C-alpha cells in the first residue's frame, strides 16, 4: 500500500474500528467500495475523520458526503484528485 492509503486507513481505524467486511446486502463488494456508514460510521466519527484527514492531508472532506454513502475508495479518489 502507498503512504496515503495507509494513513487514511489508520485515520479510519482510529475513528471507527469497524469491521472491514462488506455489508451483508453487498456480498461481492470489497470493503473499500462499501459505504462507510454501512460499516458503522456515524456523524461524530465522520467529524473526527474529517479532522484527521485535514491534519494528515490538508484536505477538507465534506461530512455530508461521508454520511451519504461515500466509501473508502471515494475518499481516496478525492484525496488524489
N, CA, C and O atoms as a CHARMM CRD file, in Angstrom:
* protein
*
  324
    1    1 UNK  N      0.84100  -1.18500   0.00000 PROA 1      0.00000
    2    1 UNK  CA     0.00000   0.00000   0.00000 PROA 1      0.00000
    3    1 UNK  C      0.88200   1.24400   0.00000 PROA 1      0.00000
    4    1 UNK  O      1.94400   1.26400   0.62300 PROA 1      0.00000
    5    2 UNK  N      0.43300   2.27700  -0.70300 PROA 2      0.00000
    6    2 UNK  CA     1.20900   3.50900  -0.67500 PROA 2      0.00000
    7    2 UNK  C      0.86900   4.31900   0.57500 PROA 2      0.00000
    8    2 UNK  O     -0.09800   4.01300   1.27300 PROA 2      0.00000
    9    3 UNK  N      1.65700   5.34200   0.85300 PROA 3      0.00000
   10    3 UNK  CA     1.51100   6.10000   2.10300 PROA 3      0.00000
   11    3 UNK  C      0.12700   6.70900   2.29100 PROA 3      0.00000
   12    3 UNK  O     -0.44400   6.55100   3.37000 PROA 3      0.00000
   13    4 UNK  N     -0.45800   7.41000   1.28100 PROA 4      0.00000
   14    4 UNK  CA    -1.78300   8.00000   1.51600 PROA 4      0.00000
   15    4 UNK  C     -2.83200   6.96300   1.90300 PROA 4      0.00000
   16    4 UNK  O     -3.66800   7.22100   2.76900 PROA 4      0.00000
   17    5 UNK  N     -2.79400   5.80600   1.27700 PROA 5      0.00000
   18    5 UNK  CA    -3.76200   4.76300   1.60600 PROA 5      0.00000
   19    5 UNK  C     -3.55000   4.29300   3.03500 PROA 5      0.00000
   20    5 UNK  O     -4.51000   4.15300   3.79400 PROA 5      0.00000
   21    6 UNK  N     -2.30900   4.05100   3.40400 PROA 6      0.00000
   22    6 UNK  CA    -2.00500   3.59800   4.76700 PROA 6      0.00000
   23    6 UNK  C     -2.44400   4.62500   5.80400 PROA 6      0.00000
   24    6 UNK  O     -3.05000   4.26700   6.81400 PROA 6      0.00000
   25    7 UNK  N     -2.14400   5.88800   5.56400 PROA 7      0.00000
   26    7 UNK  CA    -2.50900   6.93700   6.51800 PROA 7      0.00000
   27    7 UNK  C     -4.01700   7.04700   6.63800 PROA 7      0.00000
   28    7 UNK  O     -4.54100   7.17900   7.74400 PROA 7      0.00000
   29    8 UNK  N     -4.73000   6.99200   5.50700 PROA 8      0.00000
   30    8 UNK  CA    -6.18700   7.08400   5.55600 PROA 8      0.00000
   31    8 UNK  C     -6.78300   5.89000   6.29500 PROA 8      0.00000
   32    8 UNK  O     -7.72100   6.05600   7.07500 PROA 8      0.00000
   33    9 UNK  N     -6.26300   4.70900   6.06400 PROA 9      0.00000
   34    9 UNK  CA    -6.77000   3.52300   6.77000 PROA 9      0.00000
   35    9 UNK  C     -6.51900   3.66300   8.26400 PROA 9      0.00000
   36    9 UNK  O     -7.37900   3.30800   9.07000 PROA 9      0.00000
   37   10 UNK  N     -5.35600   4.17300   8.64500 PROA 10     0.00000
   38   10 UNK  CA    -5.08200   4.39500  10.06400 PROA 10     0.00000
   39   10 UNK  C     -6.01500   5.44900  10.65400 PROA 10     0.00000
   40   10 UNK  O     -6.48000   5.29800  11.78400 PROA 10     0.00000
   41   11 UNK  N     -6.29300   6.50700   9.90500 PROA 11     0.00000
   42   11 UNK  CA    -7.24700   7.52700  10.36600 PROA 11     0.00000
   43   11 UNK  C     -8.60800   6.89700  10.61500 PROA 11     0.00000
   44   11 UNK  O     -9.24000   7.15100  11.64000 PROA 11     0.00000
   45   12 UNK  N     -9.05200   6.08100   9.68200 PROA 12     0.00000
   46   12 UNK  CA   -10.34500   5.41800   9.84100 PROA 12     0.00000
   47   12 UNK  C    -10.34400   4.46800  11.03100 PROA 12     0.00000
   48   12 UNK  O    -11.31800   4.40700  11.78100 PROA 12     0.00000
   49   13 UNK  N     -9.25900   3.73200  11.20300 PROA 13     0.00000
   50   13 UNK  CA    -9.18600   2.78400  12.31600 PROA 13     0.00000
   51   13 UNK  C     -9.23300   3.50100  13.65800 PROA 13     0.00000
   52   13 UNK  O     -9.81300   2.99100  14.61600 PROA 13     0.00000
   53   14 UNK  N     -8.63000   4.67100  13.72900 PROA 14     0.00000
   54   14 UNK  CA    -8.65900   5.44300  14.97400 PROA 14     0.00000
   55   14 UNK  C    -10.05000   6.01100  15.23900 PROA 14     0.00000
   56   14 UNK  O    -10.48200   6.11500  16.38700 PROA 14     0.00000
   57   15 UNK  N    -10.73800   6.37400  14.17400 PROA 15     0.00000
   58   15 UNK  CA   -12.06500   6.97400  14.30000 PROA 15     0.00000
   59   15 UNK  C    -13.11100   5.91500  14.59900 PROA 15     0.00000
   60   15 UNK  O    -13.93500   6.08400  15.49700 PROA 15     0.00000
   61   16 UNK  N    -13.07900   4.84700  13.86400 PROA 16     0.00000
   62   16 UNK  CA   -14.10900   3.81400  13.99100 PROA 16     0.00000
   63   16 UNK  C    -13.51000   2.45100  13.70900 PROA 16     0.00000
   64   16 UNK  O    -13.25200   2.12400  12.55100 PROA 16     0.00000
   65   17 UNK  N    -13.28400   1.65500  14.72500 PROA 17     0.00000
   66   17 UNK  CA   -12.72300   0.32600  14.48700 PROA 17     0.00000
   67   17 UNK  C    -13.77400  -0.64000  13.96100 PROA 17     0.00000
   68   17 UNK  O    -14.05900  -1.66400  14.58200 PROA 17     0.00000
   69   18 UNK  N    -14.35500  -0.29700  12.79500 PROA 18     0.00000
   70   18 UNK  CA   -15.38800  -1.15200  12.22700 PROA 18     0.00000
   71   18 UNK  C    -14.76300  -2.31000  11.46500 PROA 18     0.00000
   72   18 UNK  O    -13.58600  -2.28100  11.10400 PROA 18     0.00000
   73   19 UNK  N    -15.56300  -3.30900  11.23400 PROA 19     0.00000
   74   19 UNK  CA   -15.10700  -4.49900  10.52100 PROA 19     0.00000
   75   19 UNK  C    -14.89700  -4.17200   9.05200 PROA 19     0.00000
   76   19 UNK  O    -15.70100  -3.44800   8.46400 PROA 19     0.00000
   77   20 UNK  N    -13.83100  -4.68900   8.44400 PROA 20     0.00000
   78   20 UNK  CA   -13.61200  -4.44400   7.02000 PROA 20     0.00000
   79   20 UNK  C    -14.48500  -5.30700   6.12500 PROA 20     0.00000
   80   20 UNK  O    -14.34000  -5.25900   4.90300 PROA 20     0.00000
   81   21 UNK  N    -15.38200  -6.09200   6.69600 PROA 21     0.00000
   82   21 UNK  CA   -16.26000  -6.94900   5.88800 PROA 21     0.00000
   83   21 UNK  C    -17.29200  -6.10300   5.15600 PROA 21     0.00000
   84   21 UNK  O    -17.76100  -5.09700   5.68900 PROA 21     0.00000
   85   22 UNK  N    -17.64700  -6.50400   3.93700 PROA 22     0.00000
   86   22 UNK  CA   -18.67500  -5.75200   3.20900 PROA 22     0.00000
   87   22 UNK  C    -20.03100  -5.91700   3.85500 PROA 22     0.00000
   88   22 UNK  O    -20.25900  -6.89300   4.57000 PROA 22     0.00000
   89   23 UNK  N    -20.94100  -4.97800   3.61800 PROA 23     0.00000
   90   23 UNK  CA   -22.28800  -5.10300   4.17400 PROA 23     0.00000
   91   23 UNK  C    -22.95400  -6.36500   3.64400 PROA 23     0.00000
   92   23 UNK  O    -22.65700  -6.79800   2.53000 PROA 23     0.00000
   93   24 UNK  N    -23.85400  -6.96500   4.43000 PROA 24     0.00000
   94   24 UNK  CA   -24.48800  -8.21200   4.00100 PROA 24     0.00000
   95   24 UNK  C    -25.28700  -8.09900   2.71000 PROA 24     0.00000
   96   24 UNK  O    -25.42500  -9.08100   1.98100 PROA 24     0.00000
   97   25 UNK  N    -25.81600  -6.90700   2.41700 PROA 25     0.00000
   98   25 UNK  CA   -26.59200  -6.74600   1.18200 PROA 25     0.00000
   99   25 UNK  C    -25.70600  -6.55300  -0.04300 PROA 25     0.00000
  100   25 UNK  O    -26.21200  -6.46600  -1.16200 PROA 25     0.00000
  101   26 UNK  N    -24.37700  -6.48300   0.15600 PROA 26     0.00000
  102   26 UNK  CA   -23.43000  -6.34700  -0.94500 PROA 26     0.00000
  103   26 UNK  C    -22.30900  -7.37200  -0.77200 PROA 26     0.00000
  104   26 UNK  O    -21.16000  -6.98900  -0.55000 PROA 26     0.00000
  105   27 UNK  N    -22.61800  -8.66200  -0.86900 PROA 27     0.00000
  106   27 UNK  CA   -21.62000  -9.67800  -0.54800 PROA 27     0.00000
  107   27 UNK  C    -20.40200  -9.68100  -1.45800 PROA 27     0.00000
  108   27 UNK  O    -19.34000 -10.15000  -1.04700 PROA 27     0.00000
  109   28 UNK  N    -20.52000  -9.17500  -2.67800 PROA 28     0.00000
  110   28 UNK  CA   -19.38400  -9.18900  -3.59400 PROA 28     0.00000
  111   28 UNK  C    -18.56400  -7.90900  -3.55300 PROA 28     0.00000
  112   28 UNK  O    -17.52100  -7.81900  -4.20100 PROA 28     0.00000
  113   29 UNK  N    -19.02100  -6.93300  -2.80800 PROA 29     0.00000
  114   29 UNK  CA   -18.31700  -5.64600  -2.73700 PROA 29     0.00000
  115   29 UNK  C    -17.12600  -5.76100  -1.79500 PROA 29     0.00000
  116   29 UNK  O    -17.19000  -6.45100  -0.77800 PROA 29     0.00000
  117   30 UNK  N    -16.06000  -5.09200  -2.13800 PROA 30     0.00000
  118   30 UNK  CA   -14.92700  -5.04500  -1.21700 PROA 30     0.00000
  119   30 UNK  C    -15.20300  -3.97300  -0.17300 PROA 30     0.00000
  120   30 UNK  O    -16.03900  -3.09400  -0.38400 PROA 30     0.00000
  121   31 UNK  N    -14.50800  -4.04500   0.93800 PROA 31     0.00000
  122   31 UNK  CA   -14.70000  -3.05100   1.99700 PROA 31     0.00000
  123   31 UNK  C    -14.36300  -1.65500   1.50200 PROA 31     0.00000
  124   31 UNK  O    -14.95900  -0.68000   1.95900 PROA 31     0.00000
  125   32 UNK  N    -13.42500  -1.54200   0.58300 PROA 32     0.00000
  126   32 UNK  CA   -13.04300  -0.22800   0.05800 PROA 32     0.00000
  127   32 UNK  C    -14.17400   0.41700  -0.72300 PROA 32     0.00000
  128   32 UNK  O    -14.24500   1.64300  -0.81700 PROA 32     0.00000
  129   33 UNK  N    -15.05500  -0.39400  -1.28200 PROA 33     0.00000
  130   33 UNK  CA   -16.17000   0.12400  -2.07700 PROA 33     0.00000
  131   33 UNK  C    -17.47400   0.22000  -1.29700 PROA 33     0.00000
  132   33 UNK  O    -18.45200   0.77700  -1.79400 PROA 33     0.00000
  133   34 UNK  N    -17.49800  -0.31300  -0.09100 PROA 34     0.00000
  134   34 UNK  CA   -18.71200  -0.28800   0.72000 PROA 34     0.00000
  135   34 UNK  C    -18.88900   1.09500   1.34400 PROA 34     0.00000
  136   34 UNK  O    -17.90800   1.71000   1.76100 PROA 34     0.00000
  137   35 UNK  N    -20.11700   1.58700   1.41400 PROA 35     0.00000
  138   35 UNK  CA   -20.33600   2.86700   2.09800 PROA 35     0.00000
  139   35 UNK  C    -19.86800   2.78000   3.55400 PROA 35     0.00000
  140   35 UNK  O    -20.16600   1.81200   4.25400 PROA 35     0.00000
  141   36 UNK  N    -19.14400   3.78700   3.99300 PROA 36     0.00000
  142   36 UNK  CA   -18.61400   3.75900   5.36000 PROA 36     0.00000
  143   36 UNK  C    -19.73000   3.75400   6.38800 PROA 36     0.00000
  144   36 UNK  O    -19.56200   3.18800   7.46900 PROA 36     0.00000
  145   37 UNK  N    -20.87100   4.37200   6.08100 PROA 37     0.00000
  146   37 UNK  CA   -21.98500   4.34600   7.02900 PROA 37     0.00000
  147   37 UNK  C    -22.54600   2.93100   7.16000 PROA 37     0.00000
  148   37 UNK  O    -23.03000   2.55700   8.22800 PROA 37     0.00000
  149   38 UNK  N    -22.48600   2.14700   6.09100 PROA 38     0.00000
  150   38 UNK  CA   -22.94500   0.75700   6.16800 PROA 38     0.00000
  151   38 UNK  C    -22.00500  -0.07500   7.03500 PROA 38     0.00000
  152   38 UNK  O    -22.39600  -1.11300   7.57000 PROA 38     0.00000
  153   39 UNK  N    -20.77200   0.38400   7.16900 PROA 39     0.00000
  154   39 UNK  CA   -19.79500  -0.30700   8.01100 PROA 39     0.00000
  155   39 UNK  C    -19.79700   0.21700   9.44000 PROA 39     0.00000
  156   39 UNK  O    -19.03000  -0.26000  10.27700 PROA 39     0.00000
  157   40 UNK  N    -20.65900   1.20200   9.72700 PROA 40     0.00000
  158   40 UNK  CA   -20.81200   1.66400  11.10000 PROA 40     0.00000
  159   40 UNK  C    -20.37600   3.09100  11.38200 PROA 40     0.00000
  160   40 UNK  O    -20.45100   3.52200  12.53300 PROA 40     0.00000
  161   41 UNK  N    -19.92500   3.84400  10.38600 PROA 41     0.00000
  162   41 UNK  CA   -19.50100   5.22800  10.61500 PROA 41     0.00000
  163   41 UNK  C    -20.71800   6.08200  10.95200 PROA 41     0.00000
  164   41 UNK  O    -21.71100   6.06000  10.22400 PROA 41     0.00000
  165   42 UNK  N    -20.65100   6.83600  12.05300 PROA 42     0.00000
  166   42 UNK  CA   -21.74900   7.72600  12.41800 PROA 42     0.00000
  167   42 UNK  C    -21.30600   9.18100  12.28300 PROA 42     0.00000
  168   42 UNK  O    -20.17900   9.44800  11.86700 PROA 42     0.00000
  169   43 UNK  N    -22.18000  10.11900  12.62900 PROA 43     0.00000
  170   43 UNK  CA   -21.90300  11.53800  12.39500 PROA 43     0.00000
  171   43 UNK  C    -20.71900  12.06100  13.21000 PROA 43     0.00000
  172   43 UNK  O    -19.91300  12.83200  12.69100 PROA 43     0.00000
  173   44 UNK  N    -20.60300  11.66300  14.45300 PROA 44     0.00000
  174   44 UNK  CA   -19.46000  12.12100  15.26600 PROA 44     0.00000
  175   44 UNK  C    -18.15200  11.54600  14.74100 PROA 44     0.00000
  176   44 UNK  O    -17.12900  12.23000  14.73400 PROA 44     0.00000
  177   45 UNK  N    -18.18200  10.31000  14.31000 PROA 45     0.00000
  178   45 UNK  CA   -16.97900   9.69500  13.75300 PROA 45     0.00000
  179   45 UNK  C    -16.61700  10.33500  12.41800 PROA 45     0.00000
  180   45 UNK  O    -15.43700  10.46900  12.09400 PROA 45     0.00000
  181   46 UNK  N    -17.62000  10.73000  11.64600 PROA 46     0.00000
  182   46 UNK  CA   -17.35700  11.41800  10.38200 PROA 46     0.00000
  183   46 UNK  C    -16.67400  12.76100  10.63300 PROA 46     0.00000
  184   46 UNK  O    -15.77200  13.14900   9.89100 PROA 46     0.00000
  185   47 UNK  N    -17.10100  13.46800  11.67500 PROA 47     0.00000
  186   47 UNK  CA   -16.44400  14.72900  12.03100 PROA 47     0.00000
  187   47 UNK  C    -14.99000  14.49400  12.43300 PROA 47     0.00000
  188   47 UNK  O    -14.10500  15.25700  12.04200 PROA 47     0.00000
  189   48 UNK  N    -14.74400  13.45600  13.20100 PROA 48     0.00000
  190   48 UNK  CA   -13.37600  13.13800  13.61600 PROA 48     0.00000
  191   48 UNK  C    -12.53600  12.70700  12.41900 PROA 48     0.00000
  192   48 UNK  O    -11.36500  13.07500  12.32600 PROA 48     0.00000
  193   49 UNK  N    -13.10700  11.94700  11.51700 PROA 49     0.00000
  194   49 UNK  CA   -12.37800  11.55000  10.31200 PROA 49     0.00000
  195   49 UNK  C    -12.02100  12.78200   9.48700 PROA 49     0.00000
  196   49 UNK  O    -10.90000  12.89500   8.98900 PROA 49     0.00000
  197   50 UNK  N    -12.96700  13.70200   9.34100 PROA 50     0.00000
  198   50 UNK  CA   -12.67800  14.93700   8.60000 PROA 50     0.00000
  199   50 UNK  C    -11.51900  15.68800   9.24100 PROA 50     0.00000
  200   50 UNK  O    -10.63700  16.18400   8.54000 PROA 50     0.00000
  201   51 UNK  N    -11.51400  15.77800  10.57900 PROA 51     0.00000
  202   51 UNK  CA   -10.43400  16.47500  11.27900 PROA 51     0.00000
  203   51 UNK  C     -9.09200  15.78300  11.04400 PROA 51     0.00000
  204   51 UNK  O     -8.09200  16.44700  10.77000 PROA 51     0.00000
  205   52 UNK  N     -9.06600  14.47700  11.14800 PROA 52     0.00000
  206   52 UNK  CA    -7.80600  13.74600  10.96300 PROA 52     0.00000
  207   52 UNK  C     -7.28600  13.85400   9.53600 PROA 52     0.00000
  208   52 UNK  O     -6.08100  13.98800   9.32200 PROA 52     0.00000
  209   53 UNK  N     -8.18700  13.79800   8.55600 PROA 53     0.00000
  210   53 UNK  CA    -7.77800  13.94200   7.15600 PROA 53     0.00000
  211   53 UNK  C     -7.23500  15.34600   6.91600 PROA 53     0.00000
  212   53 UNK  O     -6.27200  15.51600   6.17000 PROA 53     0.00000
  213   54 UNK  N     -7.84300  16.35100   7.54000 PROA 54     0.00000
  214   54 UNK  CA    -7.34400  17.72900   7.41800 PROA 54     0.00000
  215   54 UNK  C     -5.92400  17.83300   7.96500 PROA 54     0.00000
  216   54 UNK  O     -5.06600  18.46900   7.35400 PROA 54     0.00000
  217   55 UNK  N     -5.67700  17.21100   9.11200 PROA 55     0.00000
  218   55 UNK  CA    -4.34500  17.25000   9.72700 PROA 55     0.00000
  219   55 UNK  C     -3.32100  16.50700   8.86700 PROA 55     0.00000
  220   55 UNK  O     -2.23300  17.02100   8.61000 PROA 55     0.00000
  221   56 UNK  N     -3.66900  15.30400   8.42700 PROA 56     0.00000
  222   56 UNK  CA    -2.71300  14.45700   7.70600 PROA 56     0.00000
  223   56 UNK  C     -2.50700  14.85600   6.24600 PROA 56     0.00000
  224   56 UNK  O     -1.39600  14.76400   5.72400 PROA 56     0.00000
  225   57 UNK  N     -3.58900  15.30200   5.58300 PROA 57     0.00000
  226   57 UNK  CA    -3.53600  15.55300   4.14600 PROA 57     0.00000
  227   57 UNK  C     -3.79400  17.00100   3.75400 PROA 57     0.00000
  228   57 UNK  O     -3.67700  17.35300   2.58000 PROA 57     0.00000
  229   58 UNK  N     -4.14500  17.85100   4.72800 PROA 58     0.00000
  230   58 UNK  CA    -4.52600  19.23200   4.45300 PROA 58     0.00000
  231   58 UNK  C     -5.61700  19.29300   3.38200 PROA 58     0.00000
  232   58 UNK  O     -5.54600  20.07300   2.43200 PROA 58     0.00000
  233   59 UNK  N     -6.62200  18.44500   3.56900 PROA 59     0.00000
  234   59 UNK  CA    -7.74600  18.36800   2.63000 PROA 59     0.00000
  235   59 UNK  C     -9.04300  18.37600   3.43000 PROA 59     0.00000
  236   59 UNK  O     -9.16600  17.67900   4.43700 PROA 59     0.00000
  237   60 UNK  N    -10.00900  19.16900   2.97200 PROA 60     0.00000
  238   60 UNK  CA   -11.30200  19.23700   3.64500 PROA 60     0.00000
  239   60 UNK  C    -12.26600  18.23300   3.02900 PROA 60     0.00000
  240   60 UNK  O    -12.57500  18.30300   1.83900 PROA 60     0.00000
  241   61 UNK  N    -12.73400  17.30600   3.84100 PROA 61     0.00000
  242   61 UNK  CA   -13.77200  16.37400   3.41000 PROA 61     0.00000
  243   61 UNK  C    -15.12400  16.93900   3.79000 PROA 61     0.00000
  244   61 UNK  O    -15.25600  17.60700   4.81600 PROA 61     0.00000
  245   62 UNK  N    -16.12100  16.67800   2.97500 PROA 62     0.00000
  246   62 UNK  CA   -17.48800  17.07000   3.28500 PROA 62     0.00000
  247   62 UNK  C    -18.11600  15.97900   4.14600 PROA 62     0.00000
  248   62 UNK  O    -18.22500  14.83100   3.71500 PROA 62     0.00000
  249   63 UNK  N    -18.52300  16.32900   5.34700 PROA 63     0.00000
  250   63 UNK  CA   -19.16000  15.36100   6.23500 PROA 63     0.00000
  251   63 UNK  C    -20.43700  14.82700   5.59600 PROA 63     0.00000
  252   63 UNK  O    -20.76400  13.65000   5.74700 PROA 63     0.00000
  253   64 UNK  N    -21.15200  15.67900   4.89200 PROA 64     0.00000
  254   64 UNK  CA   -22.39100  15.23200   4.24700 PROA 64     0.00000
  255   64 UNK  C    -22.10400  14.13600   3.21500 PROA 64     0.00000
  256   64 UNK  O    -22.90500  13.21500   3.05400 PROA 64     0.00000
  257   65 UNK  N    -20.98200  14.23000   2.52700 PROA 65     0.00000
  258   65 UNK  CA   -20.61800  13.18600   1.55800 PROA 65     0.00000
  259   65 UNK  C    -20.28100  11.88300   2.27200 PROA 65     0.00000
  260   65 UNK  O    -20.64300  10.80100   1.80900 PROA 65     0.00000
  261   66 UNK  N    -19.58800  11.99000   3.39800 PROA 66     0.00000
  262   66 UNK  CA   -19.24300  10.79100   4.16100 PROA 66     0.00000
  263   66 UNK  C    -20.50100  10.08300   4.65200 PROA 66     0.00000
  264   66 UNK  O    -20.57300   8.85400   4.65000 PROA 66     0.00000
  265   67 UNK  N    -21.48700  10.86600   5.07100 PROA 67     0.00000
  266   67 UNK  CA   -22.70700  10.28900   5.64300 PROA 67     0.00000
  267   67 UNK  C    -23.74900   9.90500   4.59200 PROA 67     0.00000
  268   67 UNK  O    -24.74300   9.24900   4.90500 PROA 67     0.00000
  269   68 UNK  N    -23.52100  10.31200   3.36300 PROA 68     0.00000
  270   68 UNK  CA   -24.49700   9.97600   2.32000 PROA 68     0.00000
  271   68 UNK  C    -24.02100   8.84000   1.42900 PROA 68     0.00000
  272   68 UNK  O    -24.51900   8.67200   0.31600 PROA 68     0.00000
  273   69 UNK  N    -23.06100   8.06200   1.91100 PROA 69     0.00000
  274   69 UNK  CA   -22.68400   6.84600   1.19200 PROA 69     0.00000
  275   69 UNK  C    -21.29000   6.80100   0.61800 PROA 69     0.00000
  276   69 UNK  O    -20.99600   5.90900  -0.17800 PROA 69     0.00000
  277   70 UNK  N    -20.41600   7.72000   0.98300 PROA 70     0.00000
  278   70 UNK  CA   -19.04400   7.67800   0.47300 PROA 70     0.00000
  279   70 UNK  C    -18.32900   6.43800   0.99400 PROA 70     0.00000
  280   70 UNK  O    -18.52200   6.02500   2.13800 PROA 70     0.00000
  281   71 UNK  N    -17.51700   5.86600   0.15200 PROA 71     0.00000
  282   71 UNK  CA   -16.71200   4.70600   0.52100 PROA 71     0.00000
  283   71 UNK  C    -15.26500   5.13700   0.72100 PROA 71     0.00000
  284   71 UNK  O    -14.90000   6.27800   0.43800 PROA 71     0.00000
  285   72 UNK  N    -14.46000   4.22600   1.20500 PROA 72     0.00000
  286   72 UNK  CA   -13.02900   4.48900   1.34300 PROA 72     0.00000
  287   72 UNK  C    -12.43300   4.81700  -0.02400 PROA 72     0.00000
  288   72 UNK  O    -11.59200   5.70700  -0.14000 PROA 72     0.00000
  289   73 UNK  N    -12.86800   4.10000  -1.05500 PROA 73     0.00000
  290   73 UNK  CA   -12.38500   4.36100  -2.41100 PROA 73     0.00000
  291   73 UNK  C    -12.75700   5.77700  -2.86800 PROA 73     0.00000
  292   73 UNK  O    -11.96700   6.44500  -3.53500 PROA 73     0.00000
  293   74 UNK  N    -13.96000   6.23100  -2.50700 PROA 74     0.00000
  294   74 UNK  CA   -14.38300   7.59700  -2.85600 PROA 74     0.00000
  295   74 UNK  C    -13.49400   8.63600  -2.18600 PROA 74     0.00000
  296   74 UNK  O    -13.09700   9.61800  -2.81300 PROA 74     0.00000
  297   75 UNK  N    -13.18500   8.42000  -0.91600 PROA 75     0.00000
  298   75 UNK  CA   -12.33600   9.36600  -0.17800 PROA 75     0.00000
  299   75 UNK  C    -10.92200   9.37200  -0.77600 PROA 75     0.00000
  300   75 UNK  O    -10.32500  10.43600  -0.94000 PROA 75     0.00000
  301   76 UNK  N    -10.39500   8.20900  -1.09700 PROA 76     0.00000
  302   76 UNK  CA    -9.06500   8.15500  -1.71200 PROA 76     0.00000
  303   76 UNK  C     -9.04700   8.86700  -3.05000 PROA 76     0.00000
  304   76 UNK  O     -8.07000   9.53900  -3.38200 PROA 76     0.00000
  305   77 UNK  N    -10.11900   8.72900  -3.82500 PROA 77     0.00000
  306   77 UNK  CA   -10.20600   9.43300  -5.10900 PROA 77     0.00000
  307   77 UNK  C    -10.21300  10.93500  -4.89000 PROA 77     0.00000
  308   77 UNK  O     -9.57400  11.67000  -5.64400 PROA 77     0.00000
  309   78 UNK  N    -10.92600  11.40700  -3.87100 PROA 78     0.00000
  310   78 UNK  CA   -10.94000  12.83900  -3.54400 PROA 78     0.00000
  311   78 UNK  C     -9.55200  13.32400  -3.18200 PROA 78     0.00000
  312   78 UNK  O     -9.12900  14.39600  -3.61400 PROA 78     0.00000
  313   79 UNK  N     -8.84000  12.53100  -2.38600 PROA 79     0.00000
  314   79 UNK  CA    -7.51100  12.94700  -1.93000 PROA 79     0.00000
  315   79 UNK  C     -6.49800  12.97300  -3.06500 PROA 79     0.00000
  316   79 UNK  O     -5.56200  13.77300  -3.04400 PROA 79     0.00000
  317   80 UNK  N     -6.67600  12.11200  -4.04900 PROA 80     0.00000
  318   80 UNK  CA    -5.71200  12.06200  -5.14500 PROA 80     0.00000
  319   80 UNK  C     -6.05800  13.01600  -6.27300 PROA 80     0.00000
  320   80 UNK  O     -5.24400  13.24900  -7.16700 PROA 80     0.00000
  321   81 UNK  N     -7.27500  13.57500  -6.23500 PROA 81     0.00000
  322   81 UNK  CA    -7.70300  14.43600  -7.33700 PROA 81     0.00000
  323   81 UNK  C     -7.70100  15.87200  -7.06100 PROA 81     0.00000
  324   81 UNK  O     -8.04800  16.66800  -7.93300 PROA 81     0.00000
